[in-house]
Amino acid sequence: MNNVRKAPMKPNKIVSREEWLTAGKAFLAKEKAHMREGDRLAAERRGLPWLKIEKSYTFETEQGRKALADLFNGRGQLVVHHLMYGPEWNAACPSCSFQAEHIDGPAQHLSHHNVTIVAVSRAPLARILTYKSRMGWRFEWVSSFGSDFNYDFQVSFTKEQIDQRRVDYNFGTITTDGRYIIEELPGVSVFLKDEGGNVLLTYSTYARGLDMLLGTHHYLDLTPEGRNVAGYPGWPRRHDEYAASSTTMTLSDPQTRTIVPRSAD
């Protein structure tokens, strides 16, 4: 199990309780300012214009074929996790599996707040359900195999794009970065169904924008060591693979590729 840091952590200054409280209060003021700015940004996000979805999309689900509007499951808002799972892959990528670990808990509460969460991948439904069972997840995960959905939402890319070493990802801000030249990439899209039954795209986020949903990262941010990506090669992994030797990780294989966005992505 690869859970030991490569290098010792540099210790901070040890102070008296009074000094500790003084430093904590000063930092608390910065945390409150950061939270208030986050509130303002969230309000601005809610105020973004909406895009009406004119194209018809259908998905293979455990209950049969469903349209995008059906995925709302009777609620007014829909959050779609675009999880990286290609049609020929045997498993979803480790990064998206890590992302998926943060769905089931919130979904139990969001379903009582007019929000449905589903995951969408291009893998055939049978492969999705097999992997979902292996991971022990409960959330709805559907297949967009054979449709343009992933391509239209710029989370899947053609072989021609890959061969040309150029993609259009994260609103066109990521195009030639080699870490992202791959047929499948992650994202989240948010939809609203209006009173007329129209489906409206209200928000999408990609790359490090997904970090806001990854509670594990935020726990690490509370710790002295922090995320320390360099100290834990191959992290995160699928939760049933941590006991495996790190030598089994083949980073050139998209099924084992872990994408760690930089702060600017």
C-alpha positions in Angstrom: 0.0 0.0 0.0 1.5 3.3 -1.1 0.7 5.5 1.8 4.0 6.8 3.0 5.3 10.2 2.1 8.4 10.3 -0.1 10.0 13.0 2.1 9.5 14.2 5.7 7.1 17.1 6.1 8.8 20.4 7.1 7.6 21.3 10.6 5.9 24.7 11.3 6.8 26.9 14.2 5.5 25.7 17.6 4.1 28.6 19.7 2.3 29.4 22.9 -1.5 29.0 23.1 -1.9 32.8 22.9 0.1 33.1 19.8 -1.8 30.1 18.3 -5.1 31.9 19.0 -3.9 35.1 17.5 -2.7 33.4 14.3 -6.0 31.5 14.1 -8.1 34.6 14.4 -6.2 36.4 11.8 -6.6 33.5 9.4 -10.3 33.2 10.2 -10.8 36.7 8.9 -9.2 35.6 5.6 -11.4 32.4 5.5 -14.5 34.5 6.0 -13.6 36.8 3.2 -12.9 33.8 1.0 -16.3 32.3 1.8 -18.1 35.6 1.1 -16.4 35.8 -2.2 -17.5 32.3 -2.9 -21.1 33.3 -2.1 -20.8 36.2 -4.6 -19.4 33.9 -7.2 -22.2 31.3 -6.7 -24.8 34.1 -7.1 -23.1 35.1 -10.3 -23.1 31.5 -11.5 -26.8 31.3 -10.9 -27.2 34.5 -12.9 -25.5 33.1 -16.1 -27.6 32.9 -19.2 -29.2 29.6 -20.2 -29.0 27.6 -23.4 -32.0 25.7 -24.7 -31.2 22.2 -25.8 -32.7 21.8 -29.2 -31.1 18.5 -30.1 -32.7 15.2 -29.1 -30.5 12.9 -27.0 -31.3 9.4 -25.8 -29.5 7.2 -23.3 -29.5 3.5 -22.5 -30.6 3.0 -18.9 -31.5 0.1 -16.6 -35.1 1.0 -17.3 -34.7 1.2 -21.1 -34.1 4.1 -23.5 -34.6 7.5 -22.0 -34.5 11.0 -23.4 -32.5 13.7 -21.6 -35.7 15.2 -20.2 -36.5 11.8 -18.7 -33.3 11.8 -16.6 -34.7 14.5 -14.4 -36.8 11.8 -12.8 -39.6 14.1 -11.9 -37.4 16.9 -10.5 -36.7 20.3 -12.0 -32.9 20.3 -12.0 -30.4 17.8 -13.2 -26.7 17.5 -12.6 -24.8 15.3 -15.1 -21.4 13.9 -14.2 -19.5 13.2 -17.5 -17.4 10.3 -16.3 -14.5 9.0 -18.5 -15.4 5.5 -19.6 -14.7 4.8 -23.2 -16.6 2.2 -25.2 -13.8 -0.3 -25.2 -12.4 0.3 -21.7 -12.7 -2.3 -19.0 -13.1 0.3 -16.3 -13.7 4.0 -15.8 -10.5 6.0 -15.3 -9.2 6.4 -11.7 -9.7 10.2 -11.7 -13.4 9.9 -12.7 -13.8 6.9 -10.3 -12.6 9.3 -7.6 -15.1 11.9 -8.8 -17.8 9.3 -8.7 -17.1 8.5 -5.0 -18.5 11.9 -4.2 -22.0 11.3 -5.8 -23.9 8.9 -3.6 -23.7 10.8 -0.4 -25.0 14.2 -1.7 -27.5 12.5 -4.0 -29.5 11.2 -1.0 -30.1 14.8 0.1 -30.3 16.6 -3.2 -33.2 14.4 -4.3 -35.2 16.2 -1.6 -34.0 19.6 -3.0 -35.4 19.3 -6.5 -32.1 18.0 -7.9 -31.3 14.7 -9.6 -27.8 13.5 -10.2 -26.8 11.1 -12.9 -23.6 10.0 -14.5 -23.2 9.6 -18.3 -20.4 7.7 -20.2 -19.9 6.4 -23.7 -19.2 2.8 -22.5 -22.0 0.3 -23.2 -24.5 0.0 -20.4 -23.5 -3.6 -19.6 -19.9 -2.5 -18.9 -21.1 0.4 -16.8 -23.3 -1.7 -14.7 -20.6 -4.3 -14.1 -18.1 -1.7 -13.0 -20.7 0.1 -10.9 -21.4 -3.1 -9.1 -17.7 -3.7 -8.5 -17.4 -0.2 -6.9 -20.6 -0.6 -4.9 -22.2 2.6 -6.1 -25.9 3.3 -6.2 -26.3 6.4 -8.3 -27.9 6.3 -11.8 -25.3 5.8 -14.5 -26.4 5.7 -18.1 -24.8 5.1 -21.5 -24.6 7.7 -24.3 -23.0 5.1 -26.6 -23.8 5.8 -30.2 -25.0 9.4 -29.6 -23.4 12.8 -30.0 -24.0 13.8 -26.4 -20.5 13.5 -25.1 -19.0 15.1 -28.3 -21.5 18.0 -28.2 -20.7 18.7 -24.6 -17.0 18.5 -25.4 -16.0 15.7 -23.1 -15.3 13.2 -25.8 -13.1 13.7 -28.9 -12.7 12.0 -32.2 -9.7 9.9 -33.2 -9.0 12.6 -35.8 -8.7 15.3 -33.1 -6.4 13.0 -31.1 -4.2 12.3 -34.1 -4.0 16.1 -34.7 -3.1 16.6 -31.1 -5.7 19.3 -30.6 -9.0 19.2 -28.6 -11.5 21.9 -27.6 -11.9 21.5 -23.9 -12.8 23.8 -20.9 -14.4 26.5 -23.1 -11.5 26.3 -25.5 -8.9 27.2 -22.9 -7.3 23.8 -23.2 -6.4 22.7 -26.7 -2.9 21.4 -27.0 -1.9 20.4 -23.5 -0.6 16.9 -23.8 -2.3 15.8 -20.5 -5.7 16.3 -22.1 -5.1 14.8 -25.5 -7.3 11.8 -24.9 -10.6 10.6 -26.2 -12.5 11.0 -23.0 -12.3 13.9 -20.4 -14.3 14.8 -17.3 -16.9 17.4 -16.7 -20.2 18.3 -15.0 -23.2 19.9 -16.7 -26.3 21.3 -15.0 -29.7 21.5 -16.6 -33.1 23.0 -15.7 -36.5 21.8 -17.0 -38.9 24.8 -17.3 -42.7 24.7 -17.0 -43.0 24.1 -20.7 -40.8 21.0 -20.5 -37.9 22.6 -22.3 -34.4 21.5 -21.2 -32.0 24.3 -20.6 -28.2 24.1 -20.0 -27.4 26.5 -17.1 -23.8 25.7 -16.3 -20.9 23.4 -17.2 -17.5 23.0 -15.6 -14.4 21.0 -16.5 -10.8 20.3 -15.4 -10.1 21.9 -12.0 -13.6 23.3 -11.9 -14.6 19.9 -10.7 -12.6 20.3 -7.6 -15.4 22.1 -5.8 -17.3 18.7 -5.7 -14.4 16.6 -4.4 -14.7 16.7 -0.6 -11.7 14.4 -0.1 -9.5 17.2 -1.5 -11.0 19.7 0.9 -10.4 17.3 3.9 -6.7 17.2 2.8 -6.6 21.0 2.6 -7.3 21.0 6.3 -4.3 18.9 7.1 -0.7 20.0 7.6 0.5 17.9 4.7 -2.2 19.1 2.3 -2.7 17.4 -1.0 1.0 16.7 -1.6 0.4 15.2 -5.1 4.1 14.5 -5.6 4.3 12.5 -2.4 1.7 10.0 -3.4 2.3 8.8 -7.0 -0.7 7.2 -8.7 -3.1 8.8 -6.2 -6.1 8.7 -6.4 -6.8 5.2 -7.4 -10.0 3.1 -7.6 -10.8 2.4 -4.0 -10.3 -1.4 -4.4 -6.8 -1.0 -5.9 -4.8 0.8 -3.1 -3.3 -2.5 -2.0 -1.9 -3.1 -5.5 1.8 -2.4 -6.2 2.4 0.9 -7.8 4.2 -1.0 -10.6 0.9 -2.2 -11.9 -0.1 1.4 -12.9 0.4 2.0 -16.6 0.0 5.7 -17.1 0.0 5.5 -20.9 -3.2 3.5 -20.8 -6.2 5.9 -20.6 -8.0 3.4 -18.3 -5.3 4.0 -15.7 -4.5 7.6 -16.4 -4.9 10.0 -13.5 -5.5 13.6 -14.6 -4.3 16.2 -12.0 -5.3 19.6 -13.3 -3.0 22.5 -12.5 -4.3 25.5 -10.6 -4.8 27.5 -13.7 -6.7 24.8 -15.7 
